[in-house]
Amino acid sequence: MNTRKAMLLKLGSLQFSLWELHLYLDTHPMDTAAEARYRGYKKCYDEVRAEFTEKYGPLSPSEGNGEKWLKSPWPWEKQEECVK
């Protein structure tokens, strides 16, 4: 697995954790340990996302002015190995 894919996988895992903790905190707002864990995951997510954006460009067209997003290779323009 290349670095880009590994970072995307990590971002997805962190985003999932953030969402689940968000839902939990909706019903358990006084759980300070869960709130601290949420803040920790959020900090890590923000760091990994910033690193990804710096290395590979924006994750969505709403970031920046969209120019870099449009100039990035589209999925069909990339050479992918067949996974068997």
Stockholm file with secondary structure:
# STOCKHOLM 1.0

chainA/1-84         MNTRKAMLLKLGSLQFSLWELHLYLDTHPMDTAAEARYRGYKKCYDEVRAEFTEKYGPLSPSEGNGEKWLKSPWPWEKQEECVK
#=GR chainA/1-84 SS CCHHHHHHHHHHHHHHHHHHHHHHHHHCTTCHHHHHHHHHHHHHHHHHHHHHHHHHCCSSTTSTTSHHHHHSCCGGGSCCCCCC
#=GC SS_cons        CCHHHHHHHHHHHHHHHHHHHHHHHHHCTTCHHHHHHHHHHHHHHHHHHHHHHHHHCCSSTTSTTSHHHHHSCCGGGSCCCCCC
//
